Amino acid sequence: MNDVFLQLQQEALAVFLKIQTLEELEAARVEYLGRKGRLAETMKELAALDESARRDAGKTANDVKRTVEASFAATEARVVAGAAEARQAQEWLDVSLPGTVPAVGHVHLTTQAIDEITNIFRHIGFVRSRHPEVDWDYYAFESLNMPKDHPARDEWETFFVGENGEVATGEKGKIVLTPHTSNGQVREMEKGELPIRMVSIGKCYRRQATARHLPMFHQFEGLMIDKHVTVTELKGVFDYFVKRYFGANRETRLRPFHFRFTEPSFELDISCAVCNGTAKVDGAKCKLCKGGWLELGGAGMVHPNVLKAGGLDPNEYTGFAFGWGVERTMMMRSGINIDDIRTLYKNDLRFLKQF
Ligand code: DAH
């Protein structure tokens, strides 16, 4: 019986020596030292021996058990330390290495322009407001002194919203994609908060797609309404914007024009940066402008019918409005010289990354 125990001890110690992983360690513990392990099972056989043989073999069994347990503890210490070391080697990280910089985008140049324009007007008390891009005919045309079927509407090549060739109609007329931001004028007046100093910047849609015209573009609409607002204020605000946005050396001019929703109406011009408003460069005609001026957009004193549509008394309130294209304005300043305006919205990063 003594030999059986000693053989088991030899076998166990040889197995422990080869153990490398935690899994092998656990398997060996169960096999030799577990409750139903080889050592426990062999010890049960002692019961069958007579007393003196049992005492003798029992002593050997206890020695063997102690030796195997001690050897297992040493093996366990070795394997656990080795596993921690292996993990450390695997997870080692050099925190001093330069990281990978994630690609960071930036806002589109039109959005940059919108932010800048909003800021300039904010300095003189204009609050940015938003009005629907899908609106009723009433706000896009009728309330702006353009009755149904009025030929002036033709200038705005309007998209109508509908289904199966039928134009959808709502409570205030046909439904359109706003062809200009002027739909915000009467809507702003209807809020009933006066005085008004609004700048509404939004998308506009027209049935046009050429190198110079986009079916979707942006406008900003200014509206100031109070008691005693005159053309002087219009000119002052226009001048302030132009000098802040284009530079202090730029001059402004109002040129008589006609819009249904303003009276009087103007086109707003700014002096050309290339010839400095002189129309001449080195004695020759300036190639950029017509006579020293560039056209920026439309404006005028809000027509009494428009004020009335907004619920205001034209004898008490007056105001001015203006509407300019964002893309046009920003391209006039930056000198972005692209021969096809559609480039702005082609999402070509080679172009967009430059701004
Ligand atoms: N809505 C006009 C357009 O799209 C621009 C415009 C002209 C706006 C005169 C105005 C204005 O507010 O007073 O062509």
Residues whose N, C-alpha, C, O or C-beta is under 5 A from the ligand:
A	BS01	DAH	P179 H180 S182 G222 F259 T262 G298 A299 G300 A321 F322 G323
